[in-house]
């Protein structure tokens, strides 16, 4: 009897691809992501190895370790970097490469140099005292930093260093080298006319500006041999006046394409380019694919595309239509490291979406952590290699179907417990239900659906339109009650707040009679995103906020992008201002000095915060021997706090 041939739902994504002397098992690779918990000896810690290994285990064809600076004396873009050349460190790099390779993935490592941005993204800048910032040319950065033109002797030293580091990486067991020549780092600084004003052989014409990169590639090739794959990451366009356009990038790549095996086309530069390099929730998915597609028309080597791509249908079309040969992912593989395997097996319903909140970037920026809002394992992979089965299966009742309750239910079910999840509303999601009609929060609204699917898959008994009360708990007799009942909108004491022209923020998605002129009371993250949503629909929006800044609770990567969007769509923000009265004409507001002004409005949206449902919590506290509180019912927070607490609450049973 012949075995049935599997019909792949996404045959092009699932097809192997030869790159030099390696074969990618599919067309999805894990792009460079740094693991910020770096020991002082600059080795790859066991935690870092586990971080990269998870994406190999999840089916990525290649996993790229980031970011190895080839000339630590001048090139560190952070206060501490991994360094394979430091005494004794090759062992830790070998362990990391092996951790990736043993799951069938190609182990790749990114070689880089920050150039004039040495230390620009550091938390600890003490190491920068007295250092010289070297770039392609003499210039002054917008923050006042003086950049010194890199001497030719230093260029030669760095070229040799690239070869030296590549040889060490090959010796450690890495199968591929990625050369970072995009995003404004050193090699890009030489490529772009924005920063390269040199008059010697490393400047001027395109051939001059590409010379440094060409010499680097030759140095690496001499060190690793003819068939060892080299991946080159470039910015297809600087998206900055006076910088590289896609036509320029095509010309420069054609000068060096015979030196590489895979061209990785990203976008943007360091200055003002973060949201271009890492497309936010306000960008269309796949917004940078066109750069790779243009490049593909002119080169003979495989081309990879990157930037907010995660939808399998879109990815399949990109490969099938010839826009690119490979899809590069980063954030999407934090949200769901098993996405490649699920795509190849056609298990699309199980994929947990990345909603591009930029928590993963903000964590590193604020406290040096790598984390993910929808995947509590990220940054803790070593301690969470396996969800342990419980030696004593219990009956677990979860009250509340928001992200925290759902994560607790999924994790408890994985551990072998019998789990019932009750949600008093007709749909899962909790506070996320308010996001249902907000286009840039589409992926976040889909999260409860994905969690719900996984919960059912693991055997959770989900009961909608069912409220957990003491009477209900008495019938079910749970061993454990996880309380995730959430919070309710905070009703500020403003005269007129009860008027019919006032809409609570949690009800906005269901409101059909929102007027043309809208005042949003509350300028936190939720109020600002609501205001932007209404502005995108063509309404005139004013946000009133008591504090001295809008969206102070937004993470530091998301906040500037959000504020830029508010400005783009003419959303007016009034800070240090309080709403004192609501009437037929709109909202009366007062500034810090007590000066009052009427803001005319047809509709008023109240986004003044949430209040934990503590009375519900207290009523359920003694309804099971073990009682655990999760999410907004403890203190209104965000998705990452809810999912993380839900996950560990289930591990604690």
Buried (B, 14 or more C-beta within 10 A) or exposed (E): EEEEEEEBBBEBBBBEBEBBEBEBBBBBBBBBBBBBBBBEBBBBBBBBBBBBBBBBBBBBBBBBBBBBBBBBBBBBBBBBBBBBBBEEBBEBBBBBBBBBBEBEBBBBBBBBBBBBBBBBBBEEEEBBEEEEBBBBBEBEBEEEBEBBBBEEEBBEBBBBBBBBBBBBBBBBBBBBBBBBBBBBBBBBBBBBBBBBEBEEEBBBEBEBBBBBBBBBBBBBBEBBEEEBBBBBBBBBBBBBEEBBBBEBBBBBBBBBBEBBBBBBBBBBBBBBBBBBBBBBBBBEBBBBBBBBBBBBEBBEBBBBBBBBBBBBEEBBBBBEEEBBBBBBBBBBBBBBBBBBBBBBBBBBEBBBBBBBBBBBBBBBBEEBBBBBBBBBBBBBBBEBEEBEEBEEBBBBBBBBBBBBBBBBBBBBBBBBBBBBBBBBBEBBBBBBBBBBBBEBBBBBBBBBBBBBBBBBEBBBBBBBEBBBBEEBBEEBEBBBBBBBBBBBBBBBEBEBBEEEBBBBBBEBBEEEEBBEBBBBBBBBBBBBBBBBBBBBBEBBBBBBBBBEBBBBBBBEBBBBBBBBBBEEBEBBBBBEBBBBBBEEEBBBBBEEEEEEEEBEBBBBBBBBBBEBBEEBBEBBEEBBEBBBBBBBBBEBBBBBBBBBBBBBBBBEB
